[in-house]
Amino acid sequence: MSTMHGGAMGRRSALALLGGLGGLMIAGCSPRLPEADLSSQNVAASARGTVRLWCRAATQNGLKAIVAAFNSSQTQVRVDMTAVPEGQFVTKLATSMRAGTVPDLVDLDDINCQLFIHRDAFNDVTEPLSRLTFRDQLSPGHLQLATKAGRQYAVPFLADNSLMWMNLDLLDRAGVDPATATTTFDNLLATADRVRSLGNEFYGLTQACNSQGILGFTVQPHIWAEGTDLLRGEVGAQTSNIEGNEPLRRTLEFYRTLWTEKLLPPSAFADAGTAWGADFLRGNLGLMPASYGALVPNAKDGQEGWLGNSFLCGPDGNAAFFDGGDNMAIPRGAQNPQGAWAFLEYALSLESQRTLPEGGYTPVRADAADDEFAEKYPLNVLPLQHLEHGYAPTTLAYNVLVNQPDGPFMKMFRAAVFEGSVEAAMATAHQDYNSMLKQVQL
C-alpha cells in the first residue's frame, strides 16, 4: 500500500512538520533552488552520469527491478536508488531542499505531492510530459495530484488502488450473483447477510477498523462515488465538507449496520492492519475492501481462483477507487535533471509498467492492459479499464486529517460505527477538519 501509511505521529508534531515545511521552502530556501530547463525536444538524449533517486521504502518493490533493468540497458546513465522510511520521507526531502543538496529524482506518495508543489519545490515538467505519445493514457487521478494552475510538476509512476474484493466460492455457496453483489449498499448488506447465514464461522465483510490509513483508503471512495468529498475549496484555502454530507452519513450508517448486525467479525474492532488481508485469505469472509498488493501476492496456490474484485460503490450505485500510489518528481536544484527524465521515460514504458504487478502494484497507463497482460494478471485489470473512477483529494492536509492515529477521520468513523453517534461524530469532525485546515494552510 501507499497512501494509507502516514507515520505514527501525533497531531502537534504533524502540524509542526507541515508548518515547518512551509518555512523550509519559503524562508530557509530563499532564494528558491534553481529550476532546470526541460524544454528541449528530446530531454533524455543528452542524459549522462548518475541519477540519485529517493524512493519510499513502502513501495520500493515496485521500483527495484525497473532500476536494475534500466542500469543494464545502457551505459550513459546510472540510477542509484535510496529507500527512505515512510515516516521520514517528507522531513528528509524538505531538509535536503533547505541545505540545497536535493536528489535528482523522488518517487513519493502521490498524496504528498501538493505539499511540495504548493511551495514551488519541484521542476515544471509540463512540456516534456506533453510530448509523450501516451500522455492521454496516464492516470488522471495521479496527474491531478501533480497539478497546480494547469501545470504539471510530477509524473505518475505506480498505482495502489482500493477495490472491493469478493470470495467467489462463498458467494456461490450463498447464492449471490457477483455481478450485483457489490453495486449498492443494499446489495452489499444483502450479500454480507447471505454469507453470514452459511454458519457461525462465516462473516460478510472484514475491515481494519483500527487502522487510520486503511480506513481512509477504503471508506472514502464510497463518498467520492457520489461526486462529493470531505473538503471543499482550492488547495491552500480549503474548508470542511462534513456536516450535511449525505453520502458520508450513509456510509457511516452502512458500517454501523454491518457492526450491529454482526456481519463484521469481532476482530475488526481492534484490527490495525498489521497482517492486512490474512484473515480474508483464510476463506471464511465474503467481502473485503483492500488493495491488490494486500491479497494477490500473498495468495497461495488455488486461492487466486476464488478471488474477484469490483469497484467501491456509492450508497445507491456509481463507482470509485482510491488513486493511491506514487508520482515521480524532479526537485528544483537537481544536479542531473536530464538523467532523471531519461529514467522517468523508461519507468513509464509499457515494458516497465507491465512488471508492476510483480511488486504488488498496478500500472498508471491504461494501455498497459492488453490481452497478454489481462491473461497474466486478471485481477489487476479492472482499474486500468476505468481510470476515470480513480480519485484522491488534492490537499495539503491529508496526513493530519486522515493518516495520523488520532486524526479526525479515524475518530469520526469509530464514534459513528461503534458508538452509534453518527450525527455527533460528523459535527465534531467538521469542526476538527476546519481547525486543522486553518493551521496547515497558514
C-alpha positions, 0 to 999 in steps of 0.5 A, a space after each residue: 500500500 501507499 497512501 494509507 501509511 502516514 507515520 505514527 505521529 501525533 497531531 502537534 508534531 504533524 502540524 509542526 512538520 507541515 508548518 515547518 515545511 512551509 518555512 523550509 521552502 519559503 524562508 530557509 530556501 530563499 532564494 528558491 533552488 534553481 529550476 532546470 530547463 526541460 524544454 528541449 525536444 528530446 530531454 533524455 538524449 543528452 542524459 549522462 552520469 548518475 541519477 540519485 533517486 529517493 524512493 519510499 521504502 513502502 513501495 520500493 518493490 515496485 521500483 527495484 527491478 525497473 532500476 536494475 533493468 534500466 542500469 543494464 540497458 545502457 551505459 550513459 546513465 546510472 540510477 542509484 536508488 535510496 529507500 527512505 522510511 515512510 515516516 521520514 520521507 517528507 522531513 528528509 526531502 524538505 531538509 535536503 531542499 533547505 541545505 540545497 543538496 536535493 536528489 535528482 529524482 523522488 518517487 513519493 506518495 502521490 498524496 504528498 505531492 501538493 505539499 511540495 508543489 504548493 511551495 514551488 519545490 519541484 521542476 515544471 515538467 509540463 512540456 516534456 510530459 506533453 510530448 509523450 505519445 501516451 500522455 492521454 493514457 496516464 492516470 488522471 487521478 495521479 496527474 491531478 495530484 501533480 497539478 497546480 494552475 494547469 501545470 504539471 510538476 510530477 509524473 505518475 509512476 505506480 498505482 495502489 488502488 482500493 477495490 472491493 474484493 469478493 470470495 467467489 466460492 462463498 458467494 456461490 455457496 450463498 447464492 449471490 450473483 457477483 455481478 450485483 453483489 457489490 453495486 449498492 449498499 443494499 446489495 452489499 448488506 444483502 450479500 454480507 447477510 447471505 454469507 453470514 447465514 452459511 454458519 457461525 464461522 462465516 462473516 460478510 465483510 472484514 475491515 481494519 477498523 483500527 487502522 487510520 490509513 486503511 480506513 481512509 483508503 477504503 471508506 472514502 471512495 464510497 463518498 467520492 462515488 457520489 461526486 462529493 468529498 470531505 473538503 471543499 475549496 482550492 488547495 491552500 484555502 480549503 474548508 470542511 465538507 462534513 456536516 450535511 454530507 449525505 453520502 458520508 452519513 450513509 456510509 457511516 450508517 452502512 458500517 454501523 449496520 454491518 457492526 450491529 448486525 454482526 456481519 463484521 467479525 469481532 476482530 475488526 474492532 481492534 484490527 490495525 492492519 498489521 497482517 492486512 488481508 490474512 484473515 480474508 485469505 483464510 476463506 471464511 469472509 465474503 467481502 473485503 475492501 483492500 488493495 491488490 498488493 494486500 491479497 494477490 501476492 500473498 495468495 497461495 496456490 488455488 486461492 487466486 481462483 476464488 478471488 474477484 474484485 469490483 469497484 467501491 460503490 456509492 450508497 445507491 450505485 456509481 463507482 470509485 477507487 482510491 488513486 493511491 500510489 506514487 508520482 515521480 518528481 524532479 526537485 528544483 536544484 537537481 544536479 542531473 535533471 536530464 538523467 532523471 527524465 531519461 529514467 522517468 521515460 523508461 519507468 513509464 514504458 509499457 515494458 516497465 509498467 507491465 512488471 508492476 504487478 510483480 511488486 504488488 502494484 498496478 500500472 498508471 497507463 491504461 494501455 498497459 492492459 492488453 490481452 497478454 497482460 489481462 491473461 497474466 494478471 486478471 485481477 489487476 485489470 479492472 482499474 486500468 479499464 476505468 481510470 476515470 473512477 480513480 480519485 484522491 483529494 488534492 490537499 495539503 492536509 491529508 496526513 493530519 486529517 486522515 493518516 495520523 492515529 488520532 486524526 479526525 477521520 479515524 475518530 469520526 468513523 469509530 464514534 459513528 460505527 461503534 458508538 452509534 453517534 453518527 450525527 455527533 461524530 460528523 459535527 465534531 469532525 467538521 469542526 476538527 477538519 476546519 481547525 486543522 485546515 486553518 493551521 496547515 494552510 497558514 
